[in-house]
Amino acid sequence: MRYYLYVSGSKLDMLYEQIPPKLLKRLAVEAKVDLKVLSVAVQSSPRAEAGTYDRLDIVEKYLEREFDVSWMTEPRPWFRGDLGLRIAGYGAADRPTFMTGREGDTVIALIGSAHHLIGQRTAVDTIQAAYSNLPSLFQLLHDAPDGRPQANRQSPLRQVLDFSKSLTVPPVYSEFLARRLLHGTVTGEDGRELEVVIGTPLYVAMADEDQEQGA
């Protein structure tokens, strides 16, 4: 059982609707989803009548089955991880959320819509933009409170690294599954090479720190 902090309903709907019907039941068995609920979802239209977390379990199984889901330090198109994340974006449901953490020489930056933070909802028709993409991330960096006058002359990865370091909210130890957007290397202030991984999460959930890997 997971204690979710963020679930992207738009990504979940998009991915769930693409699963072939014949595969859906098999995945439900693997995910231990109630087959009575699933039979209603498969036979009805739309089939999204299955609950949010049932669909999330099925989509996660589908991604694990059809894609090479990797660990965050060697990110493939889909990657997972667990580490302390500083989460910015509560209080403005119609704006982006930015989550960041570091494990060793790898810096993780996740961008999404604050609307999907659990406990923070707003009417969908009031949200003017989707924030699970790179243009939204760099607009967020440009609009940072300190103005960042040098930001436009820095590399995108450097901007993300500097913004990550500027967050002071306490970290929440979390696990996540995300789609990679950008990945590259930046030299830190101490001269060490840092891997910066930018992604957009399908979900983020609280995790136990005794499950930590590395760091």
BAFI-3210 file (N, C-alpha, C; in Angstrom, 3 decimals, decimal comma, padded with zeros to 6 digits):
// residues 215
n [1|2|3|4|5|6|7|8|9|10|11|12|13|14|15|16|17|18|19|20|21|22|23|24|25|26|27|28|29|30|31|32|33|34|35|36|37|38|39|40|41|42|43|44|45|46|47|48|49|50|51|52|53|54|55|56|57|58|59|60|61|62|63|64|65|66|67|68|69|70|71|72|73|74|75|76|77|78|79|80|81|82|83|84|85|86|87|88|89|90|91|92|93|94|95|96|97|98|99|100|101|102|103|104|105|106|107|108|109|110|111|112|113|114|115|116|117|118|119|120|121|122|123|124|125|126|127|128|129|130|131|132|133|134|135|136|137|138|139|140|141|142|143|144|145|146|147|148|149|150|151|152|153|154|155|156|157|158|159|160|161|162|163|164|165|166|167|168|169|170|171|172|173|174|175|176|177|178|179|180|181|182|183|184|185|186|187|188|189|190|191|192|193|194|195|196|197|198|199|200|201|202|203|204|205|206|207|208|209|210|211|212|213|214|215]
n.u [000,851|000,636|001,442|000,401|001,758|001,593|-000,145|-000,383|-003,141|-003,743|-001,624|-002,026|-004,612|-004,094|-002,176|-003,430|-005,643|-004,425|-003,698|-003,934|-007,074|-007,066|-004,784|-005,226|-006,704|-004,911|-002,818|-004,153|-004,491|-001,820|-001,332|-003,029|-005,607|-009,067|-011,003|-013,700|-014,271|-012,609|-013,788|-016,102|-014,967|-013,686|-015,742|-017,449|-018,087|-016,847|-013,929|-012,723|-013,901|-012,780|-011,086|-008,933|-006,468|-006,396|-006,174|-003,728|-001,996|-002,225|-001,257|001,373|002,317|002,085|003,971|006,314|006,319|006,367|008,331|011,749|012,103|014,123|016,643|017,030|019,640|020,689|019,069|016,541|013,989|011,699|011,904|012,597|012,845|014,084|014,369|015,185|013,005|012,687|009,866|008,215|005,458|003,008|-000,035|-000,655|-002,573|-002,960|-000,544|002,918|004,558|007,611|010,015|012,797|015,898|018,888|021,151|024,152|026,212|024,162|021,576|018,188|015,411|012,064|009,213|005,900|002,286|000,919|-001,661|-001,999|-000,956|-001,620|-004,418|-004,539|-006,486|-008,150|-010,596|-010,540|-010,932|-009,941|-007,260|-004,688|-002,523|-000,459|002,001|003,919|006,342|009,323|009,412|007,678|009,071|011,411|010,270|009,379|011,859|012,751|010,907|011,580|011,810|014,138|014,815|017,044|019,153|021,205|020,290|019,353|021,655|022,890|023,431|020,651|020,658|022,360|020,845|018,725|020,103|021,071|018,640|017,552|019,301|018,568|016,208|014,650|012,816|011,894|013,065|011,134|011,149|010,842|009,343|009,245|007,917|008,805|008,802|011,461|012,761|015,021|018,565|021,816|025,236|026,776|029,223|029,922|030,173|032,320|033,924|033,288|031,800|028,413|025,482|022,556|019,202|016,201|012,766|009,274|006,805|004,840|003,792|004,348|005,273|005,264|008,038|009,807|012,720|014,550|014,585|016,308|018,552|021,893|023,185]
n.v [-001,190|002,158|005,520|008,078|011,060|012,439|011,997|011,689|012,337|012,879|011,686|009,074|008,459|008,726|006,689|004,359|004,063|003,186|000,560|-002,669|-004,374|-007,214|-007,664|-006,362|-007,718|-009,730|-008,216|-007,118|-009,300|-009,780|-007,447|-007,779|-006,745|-006,250|-008,498|-008,369|-005,670|-004,952|-006,349|-004,916|-002,509|-003,199|-004,009|-001,888|001,502|004,685|002,659|003,544|003,238|001,672|002,037|004,823|004,017|001,308|001,392|002,679|000,742|-001,200|000,153|000,591|-002,045|-002,623|-000,867|-001,903|-004,360|-003,867|-001,974|-001,065|-000,404|001,584|002,233|005,350|006,418|005,542|006,431|005,325|005,672|005,353|005,592|004,716|005,539|006,200|008,629|011,509|014,095|017,496|019,394|021,700|023,833|023,512|025,132|026,569|025,488|025,716|025,948|024,949|022,078|021,361|018,978|017,809|016,079|014,442|011,826|010,635|011,403|012,076|014,174|014,599|015,923|016,640|017,514|018,696|019,114|021,074|020,633|017,904|017,126|015,348|016,153|018,686|020,147|021,454|022,954|021,507|023,044|025,489|025,438|026,602|025,643|022,795|021,259|019,300|019,230|020,269|023,064|024,305|023,867|025,447|027,933|028,186|028,369|030,780|032,511|032,522|033,716|035,309|036,361|035,638|036,731|035,757|033,429|032,856|032,654|030,439|026,865|024,636|022,427|023,352|025,481|024,079|022,652|024,760|025,899|023,756|023,632|025,921|025,532|025,357|023,979|021,314|018,004|015,217|011,834|009,764|007,580|007,020|006,974|007,788|009,617|010,101|013,276|014,845|014,461|014,767|015,922|017,976|020,205|020,489|022,963|022,172|020,990|018,392|015,993|016,017|014,141|015,152|014,568|014,995|014,656|013,711|012,924|009,929|008,997|009,928|008,827|008,572|007,051|004,525|005,319|003,317|001,793|002,891|003,213|003,293|006,620]
n.w [000,000|-000,914|000,050|-001,536|-002,960|-005,281|-008,248|-011,632|-013,274|-015,978|-017,449|-016,625|-017,646|-020,413|-020,905|-019,954|-021,641|-023,930|-023,638|-024,941|-025,088|-024,774|-023,359|-021,048|-019,006|-018,281|-017,226|-015,088|-013,423|-012,732|-011,343|-009,270|-009,256|-008,595|-010,300|-010,903|-010,902|-012,997|-015,162|-015,594|-016,331|-018,728|-020,418|-020,591|-021,734|-021,230|-020,495|-018,263|-015,811|-013,882|-010,779|-009,836|-008,611|-009,128|-011,922|-012,070|-010,982|-012,975|-015,253|-014,433|-014,321|-017,031|-018,184|-017,046|-018,283|-021,056|-021,515|-020,854|-017,869|-015,939|-013,369|-011,615|-011,762|-014,110|-016,398|-018,536|-021,111|-019,409|-015,926|-012,490|-008,971|-005,613|-003,169|-001,104|-001,750|-002,505|-002,585|-004,500|-005,041|-003,794|-002,911|-005,173|-007,351|-010,069|-011,273|-012,034|-010,495|-008,880|-008,251|-006,527|-005,973|-004,748|-005,409|-004,599|-007,247|-008,905|-009,895|-009,544|-011,200|-011,258|-013,102|-013,149|-013,129|-010,585|-009,920|-009,754|-007,343|-004,401|-002,467|-003,311|-005,364|-008,254|-010,409|-013,602|-015,899|-015,218|-015,417|-017,303|-018,724|-019,538|-017,559|-017,722|-019,224|-021,023|-021,956|-020,064|-017,715|-018,084|-018,285|-015,699|-014,383|-015,440|-014,326|-011,674|-008,254|-007,713|-010,107|-011,665|-013,593|-015,216|-016,262|-018,883|-020,330|-019,453|-019,609|-020,163|-018,359|-016,350|-015,376|-014,222|-012,241|-010,607|-009,776|-008,366|-006,201|-004,916|-003,551|-000,392|001,110|003,368|002,632|001,388|001,844|-000,862|-003,338|-006,875|-010,246|-013,471|-016,618|-018,774|-019,733|-020,273|-020,137|-018,907|-018,415|-015,962|-014,683|-011,317|-008,617|-007,106|-008,921|-009,572|-011,752|-012,463|-012,934|-014,421|-014,326|-015,865|-015,561|-015,935|-013,634|-013,286|-010,923|-007,491|-004,336|-000,759|000,887|002,795|004,532|005,111|002,912|001,196|-001,550|-002,158|-002,254]
ca.u [000,000|001,433|000,888|000,740|001,867|001,326|-000,546|-000,765|-004,342|-003,708|-000,747|-002,665|-005,678|-003,499|-001,506|-004,400|-006,485|-003,659|-003,419|-004,840|-008,048|-006,705|-003,692|-005,668|-007,082|-003,699|-002,105|-004,925|-004,161|-000,479|-001,407|-003,971|-006,777|-010,338|-011,414|-015,077|-014,166|-011,988|-014,709|-016,971|-014,175|-013,367|-016,937|-018,209|-017,437|-015,429|-013,489|-012,051|-014,659|-011,882|-010,610|-007,652|-005,294|-006,402|-005,621|-002,316|-001,291|-002,213|-000,339|002,744|002,657|002,239|005,262|007,358|006,265|006,615|009,468|012,857|012,080|015,456|016,855|017,206|021,029|020,952|017,690|016,027|012,786|010,956|012,807|012,063|013,856|013,630|015,292|014,525|012,616|012,159|008,698|007,711|004,252|001,776|-000,616|-001,044|-002,929|-002,974|000,831|003,723|005,250|008,998|010,496|014,197|016,707|020,199|021,751|025,523|026,495|022,991|020,544|016,900|014,469|010,792|008,304|004,527|001,260|000,594|-003,026|-001,974|-000,533|-002,746|-004,897|-004,543|-007,241|-008,872|-011,351|-009,644|-011,093|-009,241|-005,830|-004,466|-001,390|000,085|003,350|004,778|007,188|010,493|009,139|007,108|010,144|012,301|009,505|009,430|013,178|012,810|010,042|012,002|011,720|015,318|014,981|018,085|019,492|022,142|019,715|019,217|022,963|023,366|022,866|019,425|020,944|022,912|019,725|017,999|020,953|021,072|017,311|017,416|020,070|017,963|015,028|014,967|011,779|012,423|012,824|010,255|011,705|009,782|009,593|008,545|008,054|008,778|009,211|012,622|012,659|016,354|019,595|023,136|026,273|027,141|030,302|029,509|031,058|033,523|034,651|032,805|030,811|027,102|024,464|021,270|018,124|014,927|011,668|007,934|006,381|003,508|003,386|005,330|004,672|006,172|008,731|010,561|014,132|015,365|014,627|017,184|019,597|022,996|023,214]
ca.v [000,000|003,361|006,799|008,896|012,510|012,985|011,052|012,441|011,768|012,997|010,626|007,795|008,252|008,561|005,392|003,279|003,899|002,573|-000,858|-003,537|-005,041|-008,605|-007,644|-005,676|-008,675|-010,401|-007,273|-006,962|-010,447|-009,539|-006,331|-008,189|-005,878|-006,960|-008,838|-007,930|-004,262|-004,887|-006,809|-003,782|-001,507|-003,653|-004,170|-000,649|002,609|004,376|001,626|004,200|003,066|001,116|003,094|005,459|003,275|000,062|001,709|002,984|-000,532|-001,866|000,893|000,325|-003,394|-002,547|-000,238|-002,854|-005,469|-003,459|-001,066|-001,371|000,595|001,551|002,989|006,769|006,774|005,166|006,573|005,050|006,504|005,304|005,255|004,830|005,844|006,639|009,540|012,670|015,093|018,793|019,571|023,067|023,932|023,528|026,456|027,146|024,282|025,962|026,220|023,728|021,619|020,982|018,088|017,552|015,408|014,026|010,586|010,617|012,406|012,196|015,119|014,313|017,043|016,195|018,620|018,272|020,098|021,049|020,116|016,466|016,854|014,858|017,148|020,011|019,988|022,611|022,616|021,329|024,112|026,695|025,251|027,141|025,018|021,546|021,585|018,122|019,315|021,118|024,512|024,771|023,874|026,586|029,130|028,240|028,874|032,191|033,278|032,336|034,988|036,158|036,900|034,889|037,464|035,026|032,131|032,623|032,383|029,180|025,672|024,201|021,558|024,199|026,208|023,140|022,377|025,925|026,041|022,676|024,003|027,084|025,155|025,178|023,217|020,027|016,898|014,107|010,638|009,349|006,719|007,596|006,417|009,001|009,587|010,966|014,380|015,326|013,846|015,198|016,103|019,345|020,283|021,176|024,007|021,536|020,368|017,038|015,839|015,635|013,738|015,797|013,827|015,710|013,793|014,082|011,725|009,331|009,100|010,077|008,360|008,515|005,774|004,366|005,590|002,108|001,162|003,708|002,550|004,206|007,904]
ca.w [000,000|-001,039|000,472|-002,693|-002,880|-006,613|-009,291|-012,826|-013,881|-017,432|-017,964|-016,342|-018,629|-021,733|-021,004|-019,729|-022,822|-025,016|-023,367|-025,699|-024,211|-024,474|-022,396|-019,845|-017,970|-017,823|-016,380|-013,860|-012,577|-012,206|-010,400|-008,222|-009,299|-008,506|-011,660|-011,111|-011,288|-014,311|-016,197|-015,879|-017,038|-020,076|-021,230|-020,690|-022,433|-021,318|-019,568|-017,149|-014,582|-012,885|-009,901|-010,169|-008,167|-009,901|-013,239|-011,895|-010,832|-014,276|-016,124|-013,984|-014,802|-018,484|-018,472|-016,689|-019,227|-022,430|-021,593|-019,968|-016,805|-015,343|-012,140|-011,918|-012,041|-015,502|-016,852|-019,872|-021,277|-018,150|-014,836|-011,147|-007,986|-004,297|-002,513|-000,516|-002,741|-002,093|-003,447|-004,579|-005,859|-003,002|-002,741|-006,466|-008,098|-011,512|-011,664|-012,035|-009,296|-009,157|-007,202|-006,815|-004,967|-005,242|-004,916|-005,068|-008,269|-009,779|-009,463|-010,174|-011,241|-011,804|-013,371|-013,420|-012,787|-009,158|-009,823|-009,480|-005,967|-003,623|-001,516|-003,949|-006,596|-008,757|-011,607|-014,743|-016,892|-014,778|-015,650|-018,634|-019,407|-019,004|-017,098|-017,747|-020,408|-020,830|-022,015|-018,803|-016,727|-018,263|-017,942|-014,244|-014,009|-015,835|-013,441|-010,289|-007,531|-007,729|-011,445|-012,342|-014,813|-016,061|-016,586|-020,313|-020,919|-018,910|-020,237|-019,481|-017,220|-015,298|-014,782|-013,363|-011,088|-009,728|-009,188|-007,386|-005,011|-004,266|-002,773|001,021|001,807|003,840|001,692|001,749|001,222|-001,777|-004,485|-008,015|-011,588|-014,294|-018,026|-018,972|-020,680|-020,626|-019,289|-019,334|-017,399|-015,610|-013,706|-010,105|-008,109|-006,575|-010,022|-009,835|-012,811|-011,955|-013,887|-014,176|-014,979|-015,815|-015,968|-015,492|-012,915|-013,309|-009,526|-006,425|-003,087|000,376|001,022|004,034|004,280|005,230|001,595|000,387|-002,294|-002,455|-001,573]
c.u [000,887|000,675|001,303|000,782|001,431|000,942|-001,028|-001,966|-004,312|-002,800|-001,400|-003,756|-005,102|-002,909|-002,498|-005,235|-005,752|-003,358|-004,409|-005,788|-007,652|-005,607|-004,140|-005,983|-005,855|-002,903|-002,821|-004,642|-002,787|-000,489|-002,363|-005,140|-008,031|-010,877|-012,862|-015,092|-013,628|-012,966|-015,686|-016,221|-013,909|-014,598|-017,711|-017,436|-017,824|-015,014|-012,765|-012,832|-013,839|-011,302|-009,233|-006,471|-005,243|-005,770|-004,128|-001,494|-001,162|-001,230|001,111|003,196|002,888|003,591|006,416|007,445|006,756|007,839|010,542|012,925|013,374|015,465|017,263|018,644|021,467|019,634|017,468|014,731|011,854|011,930|012,105|013,193|013,239|014,730|014,508|014,257|012,148|011,061|008,214|006,450|002,955|001,282|-001,045|-001,351|-002,924|-001,578|001,635|004,178|006,631|009,488|011,937|014,913|018,004|020,612|023,162|025,781|025,350|021,964|019,279|016,022|013,204|009,858|006,918|003,571|000,894|-000,823|-003,050|-001,402|-001,753|-003,131|-004,939|-005,210|-007,893|-009,612|-010,432|-009,741|-010,453|-007,743|-005,529|-003,336|-001,055|001,550|004,307|005,675|008,316|010,208|008,569|008,166|011,010|011,578|009,491|010,766|013,295|012,026|010,430|012,089|012,946|015,631|016,019|018,520|020,427|021,528|019,699|020,551|023,581|022,770|021,594|019,697|021,529|021,809|018,966|018,795|020,924|019,722|017,091|018,116|019,414|016,767|015,422|013,897|012,356|012,133|011,870|010,802|010,596|010,275|008,776|008,794|007,853|009,202|010,359|012,338|014,034|017,355|020,949|024,054|026,607|028,285|029,852|030,530|032,362|034,341|034,213|031,773|029,502|026,193|023,148|020,210|016,827|013,838|010,347|007,290|004,976|002,943|004,595|004,627|005,711|006,765|009,441|012,040|014,998|015,380|015,599|018,255|020,683|022,929|024,171]
c.v [001,241|004,580|007,816|010,380|013,172|011,834|011,872|011,769|011,819|011,930|009,264|007,491|007,955|007,165|004,240|003,003|003,223|001,098|-001,720|-004,294|-006,462|-008,694|-007,108|-006,650|-009,374|-009,494|-007,076|-008,098|-010,244|-008,444|-006,607|-007,224|-006,739|-007,229|-008,449|-006,467|-004,152|-005,295|-005,707|-002,753|-001,896|-003,637|-002,874|000,400|003,911|003,339|002,218|004,088|002,361|002,264|003,613|004,576|001,874|000,308|002,012|001,708|-001,234|-001,170|000,637|-001,061|-003,393|-001,937|-001,178|-003,984|-005,062|-002,560|-001,517|-000,274|000,495|002,258|004,409|007,155|006,369|005,235|006,217|005,848|006,507|004,890|005,440|005,159|006,064|007,457|010,685|013,727|016,371|019,146|021,014|023,069|023,858|024,962|027,120|026,002|024,467|026,255|024,911|023,334|021,127|020,167|017,712|016,897|014,940|012,714|010,508|011,748|012,550|013,131|014,823|015,554|016,565|017,390|018,066|019,397|019,965|020,548|018,649|016,120|016,436|015,891|018,545|019,878|021,302|022,188|022,584|022,493|025,430|026,606|025,615|026,469|023,698|021,792|020,401|018,120|020,309|022,615|025,069|024,833|025,115|027,916|029,314|028,812|030,367|033,067|033,162|033,693|035,883|036,732|036,190|035,562|036,720|033,753|031,853|032,320|031,093|028,016|025,269|023,341|022,351|024,990|025,322|022,852|023,543|026,112|024,982|023,034|025,134|026,723|024,846|024,399|021,876|018,929|015,862|012,863|009,948|008,315|007,265|006,767|007,586|008,712|010,569|012,036|014,815|014,739|014,294|015,430|017,581|019,275|021,098|022,197|023,430|020,833|018,966|017,044|015,320|015,240|014,409|015,083|014,592|014,773|014,365|012,848|011,250|009,350|009,358|009,661|008,382|007,119|005,733|004,539|004,350|001,309|001,867|002,868|003,556|005,441|007,847]
c.w [000,000|-000,492|-000,591|-002,346|-004,184|-007,538|-010,485|-013,494|-015,395|-018,051|-017,786|-017,361|-020,013|-021,905|-020,872|-020,969|-023,978|-024,798|-024,140|-024,761|-023,828|-023,420|-021,046|-018,714|-017,411|-016,875|-015,047|-012,896|-011,933|-011,150|-009,251|-008,100|-009,254|-009,909|-011,933|-011,544|-012,698|-015,403|-016,573|-016,709|-018,472|-020,973|-021,417|-021,470|-021,734|-020,281|-018,366|-015,847|-013,512|-012,075|-010,292|-009,814|-008,782|-011,268|-013,149|-011,749|-012,179|-015,223|-015,723|-014,437|-016,304|-018,859|-018,153|-017,709|-020,618|-022,606|-020,614|-018,914|-016,005|-013,993|-012,509|-012,255|-013,438|-016,262|-018,319|-020,022|-020,062|-017,051|-013,495|-010,186|-006,626|-003,651|-001,887|-001,573|-002,054|-003,093|-003,364|-005,431|-005,088|-002,850|-004,025|-007,421|-009,604|-012,048|-011,670|-010,633|-009,727|-007,974|-007,524|-005,645|-005,593|-004,596|-005,476|-006,046|-009,274|-009,153|-010,253|-010,096|-011,943|-011,944|-013,693|-013,065|-011,314|-008,911|-009,417|-008,117|-005,146|-002,565|-002,078|-005,307|-006,980|-010,015|-012,821|-015,719|-016,448|-015,012|-017,097|-019,396|-018,746|-018,683|-017,111|-018,978|-020,167|-020,965|-020,718|-017,709|-016,870|-018,089|-016,431|-013,773|-014,302|-014,873|-011,972|-009,577|-007,633|-009,106|-012,281|-013,642|-015,745|-016,642|-018,086|-020,997|-020,388|-019,692|-019,488|-018,252|-016,055|-014,607|-013,806|-012,095|-010,103|-009,037|-008,114|-006,081|-004,236|-003,394|-001,334|001,786|002,244|002,821|002,267|001,072|000,424|-002,782|-005,647|-009,267|-012,542|-015,724|-018,202|-020,020|-021,179|-019,637|-019,807|-018,144|-017,217|-014,600|-012,507|-009,647|-007,570|-007,650|-010,352|-010,959|-012,204|-013,110|-013,498|-015,005|-014,775|-016,331|-015,537|-014,880|-013,256|-011,894|-008,654|-005,141|-001,981|000,489|002,360|003,729|004,403|003,928|000,686|-000,289|-002,594|-001,588|-000,396]
res [m|r|y|y|l|y|v|s|g|s|k|l|d|m|l|y|e|q|i|p|p|k|l|l|k|r|l|a|v|e|a|k|v|d|l|k|v|l|s|v|a|v|q|s|s|p|r|a|e|a|g|t|y|d|r|l|d|i|v|e|k|y|l|e|r|e|f|d|v|s|w|m|t|e|p|r|p|w|f|r|g|d|l|g|l|r|i|a|g|y|g|a|a|d|r|p|t|f|m|t|g|r|e|g|d|t|v|i|a|l|i|g|s|a|h|h|l|i|g|q|r|t|a|v|d|t|i|q|a|a|y|s|n|l|p|s|l|f|q|l|l|h|d|a|p|d|g|r|p|q|a|n|r|q|s|p|l|r|q|v|l|d|f|s|k|s|l|t|v|p|p|v|y|s|e|f|l|a|r|r|l|l|h|g|t|v|t|g|e|d|g|r|e|l|e|v|v|i|g|t|p|l|y|v|a|m|a|d|e|d|q|e|q|g|a]
***
